[in-house]
Amino acid sequence: MSTSNTSENGVSSTPESPEPQAKTTSAVAGSPRPAGRWRVVDIVVASVLAVAVGVIFWLWSIGYAGIAIITVIFPPLGGLYGGGWLIAGVIGGLVIRKPGAALYCELMAAVVEALLGSHFGLTVLLSGLLQGLGAELVFAIFLYRKFNLPIALLAGALSGVGMGIVDNLVYNAEWEIPWKIVYLVFGAISGALIAGLLSWLAVRGLAKTGALANLGSRRAAVEPAV
């Protein structure tokens, strides 16, 4: 007597293998997440960064009173102090490396500053928006694929231009055009050096500690500077 499962008409009675379905299910489950989509860890880290830098913004605003004497000599010199208000956008973009990170961090940091009671009032929200857009634009131009030192410097500089535009409209409206241009240039320089360079160095330092292990910036410490 045969032990085969083949029926009398020669057709096997063995059930069809579920293997193709299993492969399909596995493929769907293992599909890579779109590179630009934010994960929970991205949102959490970006929010923590925004709050921390928002406190720095608030302290930086208090410190602005200390340079008032210098700006009396030549008012556009105030632009050189502005880089401290641009850190959130640059460092957020460098750490998260996702579309919208620079804008989110800069704007949320401005919200924190406003909630803490900035003497600049709610205008800090407009500043945060323009400054964040400036940094975001640089990362977007390079398709969120380059995060080296030149990109950080450019992001800080363009964020400084955003700061200069808002300040010239809100605070410096009565200035002559040459002074406004100088203020913009000083803002860009301050943004490049304080927000750009320092943020880039900070991210490399954080990467060395392993704090960025779950983020796209985890290898920042060994990435080439240019």
C-alpha positions as CSV (number, residue, x, y, z in Angstrom):
1,M,0.0,0.0,0.0
2,S,1.4,3.4,-1.1
3,T,2.0,6.0,1.6
4,S,1.9,8.8,-1.0
5,N,-0.8,11.6,-0.7
6,T,-1.3,11.6,-4.4
7,S,-4.9,10.9,-5.4
8,E,-6.1,8.5,-8.1
9,N,-6.1,11.1,-10.8
10,G,-2.5,11.9,-10.1
11,V,-3.1,15.3,-8.5
12,S,-1.4,15.8,-5.1
13,S,-3.7,16.3,-2.2
14,T,-1.1,18.2,-0.2
15,P,-2.4,21.7,0.8
16,E,-0.9,24.7,-1.0
17,S,2.1,26.1,0.8
18,P,1.4,29.4,2.6
19,E,5.0,30.5,1.9
20,P,4.2,33.2,-0.7
21,Q,1.8,34.9,1.7
22,A,4.4,34.6,4.5
23,K,7.0,36.3,2.3
24,T,4.6,39.0,1.4
25,T,3.7,39.7,5.0
26,S,7.3,39.7,6.0
27,A,8.2,42.1,3.2
28,V,5.5,44.5,4.3
29,A,6.5,44.3,8.0
30,G,10.1,44.9,7.1
31,S,9.5,47.8,4.7
32,P,11.8,50.7,5.5
33,R,10.3,53.8,7.0
34,P,10.5,56.8,4.6
35,A,13.7,58.8,5.4
36,G,11.9,62.0,6.0
37,R,9.2,60.7,8.4
38,W,9.6,61.7,12.0
39,R,9.8,59.0,14.7
40,V,8.7,59.3,18.3
41,V,12.4,59.6,19.3
42,D,12.8,62.5,16.9
43,I,9.9,64.4,18.3
44,V,11.0,63.8,21.9
45,V,14.6,64.8,21.3
46,A,13.6,67.9,19.2
47,S,11.2,69.0,21.9
48,V,13.8,68.6,24.7
49,L,16.3,70.5,22.6
50,A,13.7,73.3,22.0
51,V,12.9,73.6,25.7
52,A,16.6,73.6,26.7
53,V,17.6,76.2,24.1
54,G,14.4,78.2,24.9
55,V,15.8,78.8,28.4
56,I,19.1,79.8,26.8
57,F,17.2,82.3,24.7
58,W,15.6,83.8,27.8
59,L,18.9,84.2,29.5
60,W,20.4,85.6,26.3
61,S,17.7,88.2,26.2
62,I,18.5,89.3,29.8
63,G,22.1,89.6,28.8
64,Y,21.3,91.9,26.0
65,A,20.9,94.7,28.4
66,G,24.6,94.4,29.2
67,I,25.6,95.4,25.6
68,A,23.3,98.4,25.4
69,I,26.2,100.8,26.0
70,I,28.1,99.4,23.0
71,T,25.1,99.7,20.7
72,V,24.7,103.4,21.7
73,I,28.1,104.0,20.0
74,F,27.0,102.2,16.8
75,P,23.5,100.6,17.0
76,P,24.1,98.0,14.2
77,L,26.7,96.4,16.5
78,G,23.7,94.7,18.2
79,G,23.5,92.3,15.3
80,L,26.7,90.7,16.5
81,Y,25.0,89.6,19.7
82,G,22.1,87.9,17.9
83,G,23.7,84.5,17.2
84,G,22.6,83.2,20.6
85,W,19.0,83.4,19.5
86,L,19.7,81.3,16.4
87,I,21.1,78.2,18.1
88,A,17.9,76.1,18.3
89,G,17.3,76.0,14.5
90,V,20.8,75.0,13.6
91,I,21.4,72.4,16.3
92,G,17.9,71.0,15.8
93,G,18.6,70.5,12.1
94,L,22.0,69.0,12.7
95,V,20.7,66.5,15.4
96,I,17.4,65.4,14.0
97,R,18.2,65.6,10.2
98,K,14.6,65.5,9.1
99,P,12.5,68.0,7.2
100,G,11.1,70.6,9.5
101,A,13.5,70.0,12.4
102,A,15.2,73.4,12.2
103,L,12.0,75.3,12.0
104,Y,10.3,73.3,14.8
105,C,13.2,73.7,17.2
106,E,13.7,77.4,16.6
107,L,10.0,78.2,16.8
108,M,9.4,76.1,19.9
109,A,12.4,77.6,21.6
110,A,10.9,81.0,20.9
111,V,7.6,79.9,22.5
112,V,9.5,78.8,25.6
113,E,11.3,82.1,25.8
114,A,8.0,84.0,25.5
115,L,6.4,81.8,28.2
116,L,9.3,82.6,30.5
117,G,8.7,86.3,30.1
118,S,11.0,87.8,27.5
119,H,11.0,91.5,27.6
120,F,10.8,91.4,23.8
121,G,7.3,90.2,24.1
122,L,5.5,88.1,21.5
123,T,7.7,89.4,18.8
124,V,10.0,86.6,19.6
125,L,7.5,84.3,17.9
126,L,7.9,86.1,14.6
127,S,11.6,86.1,15.1
128,G,11.6,82.4,15.8
129,L,9.6,81.7,12.6
130,L,11.8,83.7,10.3
131,Q,15.0,82.5,12.0
132,G,13.9,78.9,11.8
133,L,12.9,79.2,8.1
134,G,16.3,80.6,7.3
135,A,18.1,77.6,8.8
136,E,15.5,75.2,7.4
137,L,16.0,76.5,3.9
138,V,19.7,75.7,3.9
139,F,19.1,72.1,5.0
140,A,16.4,71.8,2.4
141,I,18.5,73.1,-0.5
142,F,21.0,70.2,0.2
143,L,18.1,67.8,0.5
144,Y,18.8,67.0,4.1
145,R,21.8,65.0,3.1
146,K,24.7,67.3,4.1
147,F,25.3,68.3,7.7
148,N,29.0,69.3,7.7
149,L,30.6,72.5,9.0
150,P,30.0,74.6,5.8
151,I,26.3,73.7,5.9
152,A,26.1,74.6,9.6
153,L,27.7,77.9,9.0
154,L,25.3,78.7,6.1
155,A,22.3,77.7,8.2
156,G,23.4,80.0,11.0
157,A,24.1,82.8,8.6
158,L,20.8,82.6,6.8
159,S,19.0,82.3,10.2
160,G,20.8,85.5,11.1
161,V,19.5,87.2,8.0
162,G,16.0,86.1,9.1
163,M,16.7,87.8,12.5
164,G,17.9,90.9,10.8
165,I,14.8,91.2,8.6
166,V,12.5,91.0,11.6
167,D,14.5,93.3,13.7
168,N,14.8,95.9,11.0
169,L,11.1,95.9,10.5
170,V,10.1,95.9,14.2
171,Y,12.9,97.6,16.1
172,N,15.1,99.4,13.6
173,A,12.4,100.8,11.3
174,E,13.7,104.4,11.7
175,W,17.3,103.5,10.8
176,E,18.8,104.5,7.5
177,I,19.1,101.7,4.9
178,P,23.0,101.5,5.2
179,W,22.6,100.8,9.0
180,K,20.0,98.2,8.3
181,I,22.3,96.5,5.8
182,V,25.2,96.5,8.3
183,Y,22.9,95.0,10.9
184,L,21.9,92.2,8.5
185,V,25.5,91.5,7.8
186,F,26.5,91.5,11.5
187,G,23.5,89.2,12.2
188,A,24.7,86.7,9.5
189,I,28.2,86.8,10.9
190,S,27.0,86.2,14.4
191,G,24.7,83.4,13.2
192,A,27.5,81.6,11.4
193,L,29.9,81.8,14.3
194,I,27.7,81.4,17.4
195,A,24.8,79.3,16.0
196,G,26.6,77.6,13.2
197,L,30.1,76.8,14.5
198,L,29.2,76.2,18.1
199,S,26.2,74.1,17.2
200,W,28.3,71.9,14.9
201,L,30.9,71.4,17.6
202,A,28.2,70.7,20.2
203,V,26.6,68.0,18.0
204,R,30.0,66.3,17.5
205,G,30.6,66.3,21.2
206,L,27.2,64.8,21.9
207,A,27.7,62.1,19.3
208,K,31.0,61.1,21.1
209,T,29.1,60.5,24.3
210,G,26.6,58.2,22.6
211,A,23.6,60.5,23.4
212,L,22.6,60.5,19.7
213,A,22.8,56.7,19.3
214,N,19.2,56.5,18.1
215,L,19.3,59.4,15.7
216,G,20.6,60.1,12.2
217,S,23.4,62.2,13.7
218,R,24.9,59.3,15.7
219,R,28.0,59.3,13.5
220,A,28.5,63.1,13.6
221,A,31.7,62.8,15.6
222,V,33.5,60.9,12.8
223,E,31.9,62.7,9.8
224,P,34.3,64.9,7.8
225,A,34.1,68.6,8.5
226,V,33.8,69.5,4.9
